[in-house]
Amino acid sequence: MSEPAQEAAPIDLTHLGFNNYFADAAAALSLPGEPARVVRDGRDLWHIVSARGEFVAALSGKFRRAARTRDAQPTVGDWVLAETKGPQDRALIHALLPRRTAITRKAAGEEVETQVVAANVDLVFIVSALDGGRNFNPRRIERYLALAHESGAKPAFILNKVDLCDDPASFVESARALAPDVPLCVTCALTGRGLDSVRALLAPGRTCALVGSSGVGKSALVNRLLGDEVKETGEVRERDRRGRHTTSYRELLRLPGGALVIDTPGLREIQLWGEEEQLHEVFPDIEALAALCRFKDCRHESEPGCAVRAAVEAGTLSASRLASYLQLRAELEELAARRKLHQRRVEHRHRRVLQHGVDRRAAPKKGRLE
C-alpha cells in the first residue's frame, strides 16, 4: 500500500519581504485571495509566489477594468491578493497592495504616463562600468540618483569592470563627488572582486534592484551574487562600448544570504517622472549655494547676484554639473506642465460625459455593428 503524498511545506513569506505593512493592507481590503509577491512580469501574465507555492496569474475581470493605467497594474516586486483557479499552477489577482516604494520613470515616447520599473525596493544599486567607454557618465548617474531618491529607496553605487580600468581611483573620486554619503562598491563580476562589499549592504528579506545602461554587467553581477549562471550575459560591442540587451524582462530572485534582487532591462531612455523637489537630494551643493542668491526665486541662468553661477566662475562648482541640474529641472518642469494639461483634458472629457451621457471617443462609429 503506497503512502499518501505529503503536501509541500508552506513558504514563509517574510523571506520574500512580507511584513506588517502588507499584512495590514491585505486585511483592510477584505477581498478574496491570499498575499503573494510578483516575481516576474509579462504582457498579460504574472508569475507570483504565495505561501502555497508559485503560480502563473492573470488579472480578474473586475481588477482589470479598474486598473486602466500602467502604474495601477502589478509589476515585479509588488504584493497582490491572489486566488487560485482551475489548475493548481493558475491564479487570479484581485487587488494590488499599496507600495512602500516604487522605481518609476516616464513611459518611453510621448505618452504622459508612469512606468513602474520595480516595486517595494529597499536598496537601488546604480551600476556603471569602468571599461574606458561611455558606461561611466556622471550626468547619467545623476539621473539614476534622481530616480532612486524619488522611489523612496536608498541608493548605492557599483563601479563594475574594474579589471578593465587602469585608474579606478579617479572614477571613485568622481562618483563620491556626486553623492559623498552614498555607499560605493568597486567590483569585477568576472572574478568576484569587491562582491563582499555588495553583500555587506544586503540583509535577509530586503529587496535590492540593479539599474544601469546595457553593458555595465548587471546580469553578471546577479550571477555572482547568486553563485550560479542564472542570467544570460552578453558582450559589449567594441565600436561604441554599448552592451547588448541580455535581460528582456524584470525578475525577482532570492540570494543565498536571504536578500532578494530585481534585475531590470537596461534603461537606455532615462526619462524622469517626479517633482522638482527630488533634485534637492541629488544636487545638495547647488541647493546650498542657491540659498545665498540675491533673489529667492533665482533660476541660476542670468539673474544678478546668483551665487550658483558665481561658484562656477570661481571654479568651486563645475559648469557641467550646473548644466545637468538645469537640464533635469527643465525636463521636470516640462513634464509637470504636460501632466497638468493632460489632467485638464481628462477633467474636460469627464464633464462632457456627465453633461451628454456619452463619451464620444468611446462611442461606436456610425455603421459599425457592435
C-alpha positions, 0 to 999 in steps of 0.5 A: 500500500503506497503512502499518501503524498505529503503536501509541500511545506508552506513558504514563509513569506517574510523571506520574500519581504512580507511584513506588517505593512502588507499584512495590514493592507491585505486585511483592510481590503477584505477581498478574496485571495491570499498575499503573494509577491510578483516575481516576474512580469509579462504582457498579460501574465504574472508569475507570483509566489504565495505561501502555497507555492508559485503560480502563473496569474492573470488579472480578474475581470473586475481588477482589470477594468479598474486598473486602466493605467500602467502604474495601477497594474502589478509589476515585479516586486509588488504584493497582490491578493491572489486566488487560485483557479482551475489548475493548481499552477493558475491564479487570479489577482484581485487587488494590488497592495499599496507600495512602500516604494516604487522605481518609476520613470516616464513611459518611453515616447510621448505618452504622459504616463508612469512606468513602474520599473520595480516595486517595494525596493529597499536598496537601488544599486546604480551600476556603471562600468569602468571599461574606458567607454561611455558606461561611466557618465556622471550626468547619467548617474545623476539621473539614476540618483534622481530616480532612486531618491524619488522611489523612496529607496536608498541608493548605492553605487557599483563601479563594475569592470574594474579589471578593465580600468587602469585608474579606478581611483579617479572614477571613485573620486568622481562618483563620491563627488556626486553623492559623498554619503552614498555607499560605493562598491568597486567590483569585477563580476568576472572574478568576484572582486569587491562582491563582499562589499555588495553583500555587506549592504544586503540583509535577509528579506530586503529587496535590492534592484540593479539599474544601469545602461546595457553593458555595465554587467548587471546580469553578471553581477546577479550571477555572482551574487547568486553563485550560479549562471542564472542570467544570460550575459552578453558582450559589449560591442567594441565600436561604441562600448554599448552592451547588448540587451541580455535581460528582456524582462524584470525578475525577482530572485532570492540570494543565498544570504536571504536578500532578494534582487530585481534585475531590470532591462537596461534603461537606455531612455532615462526619462524622469517622472517626479517633482522638482523637489527630488533634485534637492537630494541629488544636487545638495551643493547647488541647493546650498549655494542657491540659498545665498542668491540675491533673489529667492526665486533665482533660476541660476541662468542670468539673474544678478547676484546668483551665487550658483553661477558665481561658484562656477566662475570661481571654479568651486562648482563645475559648469557641467554639473550646473548644466545637468541640474538645469537640464533635469529641472527643465525636463521636470518642469516640462513634464509637470506642465504636460501632466497638468494639461493632460489632467485638464483634458481628462477633467474636460472629457469627464464633464462632457460625459456627465453633461451628454451621457456619452463619451464620444471617443468611446462611442461606436462609429456610425455603421459599425455593428457592435 
